Amino acid sequence: MYIPAKINTKLSRILWIWGMFCAVYFFSTNVIAQDFDFKRTISESENETGIFKPNNTIDSLQNLGYLAASYYVRDTSSSTFYYFQLGKRFLWGRLTFYQEGQQLDLFTEETLTGKYANKSVLKRKLNKYLRKEAHNKGYPFAEADLQIDSISNYKVYATVNIYLKNRIVYDSIEVKSDKPLINEKYLQNYLKIQVGSLFSTEEYLSIPEKLNQLPFLELTEPPLLQFSNSKSQITLSLLSTSKNQLDAFIGLVPEGEKTNVTGQVDVSFQNLFKRAIIWQLNWQKYSANSQFLNTYLAQKATFKTPLGLEAQFGLLQEDSTFLQNSYRIGLFYPFKNSLTIGMGYKGISNNIIREFDSTEIKQADDPFRSSQINSISFSISWREKPTYPILKNDYYIMTINDLGLKKLKNHSQMPEEWRDVPEKSGNYNGLVEIGAQQKVKKRFLLEERLQLAIVENKVLSRNDLLRLGGLQNLRGFDRNFFYASNYVLLNLNYRYFLDNNSSFFLLTDIARLQNAIGTVYALGAGLDIKSKNGWFRLIYAVGANTDEKINFSTAKVHFGYIALF
């Protein structure tokens, strides 16, 4: 029978893999798991240092169930040979558990009876039980003690006694700082350490991670824990960091022989009323009749619960064409490892503020329609986005997804050319942003940000499309210059630090837009100079699409000062 060479090669490879698998399986079941003797050779120099201790090996073997393991020694003129004999591996005959004198039925789902008498596995399971049922429920000193009752026919019969010991409750949290930094009751709620509640080892160990998520605080020393009279006292050494920002930019935009001056104001407070309330405001005027406003308010651990509350309002005015209002309110919950999941309601109200004549209607590539969109919003974020450049490795991920219903306003009064669409339709908005920065050399830092966004709707209007352009995303272009139903954006900064605070950088932005333009890019350079009380930034960037040559007369210059306090 003829077998093609290609098939024959694949068949040989498969048979070889199966053969190796069977050999490994046979070796593991008939050698390793059974009675296997081995030796350890010690040279004179190693023996003199006392590195190798055979009793430690015997202890390890006995923990694995080789209770009869032993060794003997043979010396030569140059080496010492240790011969280890494992013997037969013992099994658990019966394990009985008691807690404070009462018998417990532990590990019933995965019983240890009949399995190898592996003390390491038993210890791991007991530690997991103690963490869950004792150490995190007011008994941080609880421990378990194993007693072997008898050994018969290579089976071990043993008893495990669990002692809870002292019951501990939280007594106080003391903050050491040069000035009041945060409300004491709010801090207790945020850390889940309420005075009088049961002590939790897990909550205590998570204090540094939770404080690291409050950008206005810095933990200068590990938390100090003391016990006295069945109560715990925790001392935190905290330092205030300047994270509040006041930012004002002036932009010079060439337009023919004129140069228009635009403006932007950013305000960010991180700890209002000393309760970790965040308030941010961003306003920008990027043309004579166009402006953008966004404000955000949030607090973690609201109303003595682990849930956070956030609210957002936005306004977008595009010339004298349309006015868009957006608002969002939601809850978010911080999980471990800086992971936060949120859910809320989002509404968008689009209003056309002028009438279009017949010529404009016929020539318009995309229609303008008034509408109301109501959505359920889901968000996931991992780690915080850096507020300003720091010479260290960092990364973050965030995604926001809105799913809802869109309803057209004044459907019957729309121009006939724009009316032949459903009055109601499903709507989806999605955004994914991934950011990273890597320290390349001693003073070089590479910053990357990848952003993907999409809006899906059967009745997409021009005022529903995503907006792109400006200092916040696609540099070298006017604010909200591009319209697109979806886009992919990559921002790159090649940064050289002049010192620990100041840096010079080259920038590259590339975006793929779902519209008639296609791919656009921007090139430029910038300078960041950070002092104790502020941060000065100067950026020069010029943008173009891939079918055009760069025109330096359209370059954008942004400069301003960010006050930190």
Phi, psi and omega in degrees: 000134182267129176242122180305150184299321182296317180291322180297321178296315179296319179297319179296320179296318180296315179296322179296317179297315179295323178296317177297320179299314180296322180295316178297318180297315180298317181297316184292324184274329186256348181242298186296313185282351182256222183261110184226124179261146178214168181229157179233124181260129181243123176284169182297316182296321181289324181293326180293326181284344179072028182289314186271128178236108185298329180296329176295322177295318178299317178300318180296318179294320179293326176296333179275357178110358178271075187290336181264014181298141181212175178208160172220162190239140172229129181255144171237184181292336185238345186215163173240128181254127175253120180254121182254132176244118185281319186075191182280146181274131184276158179244159172283121175278315178200139174238125179243133184245135176230140174233113183052042176087350180257133182288138179244152176253084184262153174056040181289329181290327179228075186297146179267345181299130181091353179260170180303141181283068183268106181293331180295317177296316179299317179297319179297319179291321179293320178298320178297318178294316181296320178299316185284316189259352183228299186299329179260011179228035172096003181233074184290343182260007181299143180212165180239145181233127180262128177236125178274118182278315181198162176228126183211131178052046179060028176238141184252126177249120189220163178234136177247120178255127180254124180248119182284325182065212189291141174270124187245136174238160177286134179253315183196158170237118179256130179254122176260115179202166182281348179203160178299128185248322187207146179299132186296315181293322178295319180298319178298318180292319181295320180276356183061039179236086181267135179301129181095346179276164183292140180293140178231120178298321180297316180294322179296316181291339181272000182303310180301319180295318181292319179293331178294339178274357173259102190294342183270000180238149175226126178275112186274338179221155175301146179303137179264127182241129178229146179242138179201126177054048178062026177228154180246140175240128181246131179243128181243126175263108187242152178229136179281137176243146183281102180240347174291142185227141169231117191232128177227125179244147171241129180245138177252116185243108177294137176217093186068234178270358181257163173230114180273144177256123177249170183219157179209140177228128175237128177233134180219121174245134185254346186212058179294139178058020179057033179232027177057034176275126180261130174227125180232141178224131177227120177232139179211135173248113186249002170199179185301320184238019182235136179208164183222137178221134176216133177227144187222136180226131183206155174210135174275153177052063184272144174053045176059033176232163176285352181283145174256155181238137179219149178218146184215141176225137179225151178222135178225119176246122181250102182051226176249028186265304183212161178231126182241127175246134177229147181211145183214138174222136184198175177242150176219152183232125179275123175265191179287163174057039174064024177265128180232134178239133183229160179208142181190190179249140177227134177235142178230125178245115178257129181228124174281127188252011173209164179264149181252136177279173186297325180295316179296321181296318181289327184272347184291128176291320179232137180286159173252131180220143172279141183202166174231127180242125176243126187223156166265130186249134177237137181221147175222132177222146178229114184071163183264146176287132179299140180277330177207161187297134175226139184281078177197163177286138180201164180194159177201160178219139175213149176214141178229130180228125180243126180233123184196203185236135178250133178232127180285142176267145177051046184302318183288341183262004180288156172305145185302324181293336182256001189266342188280060180216159178297145179287329179236144180202157177285152183222139178223132173236132180224143179218132173232131179227129179235125181235146179207153172216135182236134175280108185280308177228195185302321183236005182257140179224131176254121180250133178229143172219123178249128182230131177234130182220150181206147170231128182241126179194140179289339184240057181289128174251166181298323181281000173267345187290158177288148181246141184215143179129142178118179186298330186282340182219294183252092185287155183092358178231163176293157178299133178054037184288326185256146171249139178200148176279338171200158179204159171235127185233134176236121175252132178232133173236128176253101194250135174242122183274122177287325171210197183291341186244331187250150184205155172246142183215151169258147184231149174219127176238133178228132181223138173251116186254141175272075176201191184289340184282315179091246186255133177231160180212164178217146177231151179178191181212161181206168180221127175244124177237113184252132176243187181295324186249005182185185187210117180261135181228137175227127181228133173238125182214147177227138183236159179197164172265170188291345180266000183238158172274153179293130178247106185291346177289344179261008182297153180248138177240124179238129175213148181184180182230129178255114179276130178251133180205000000 
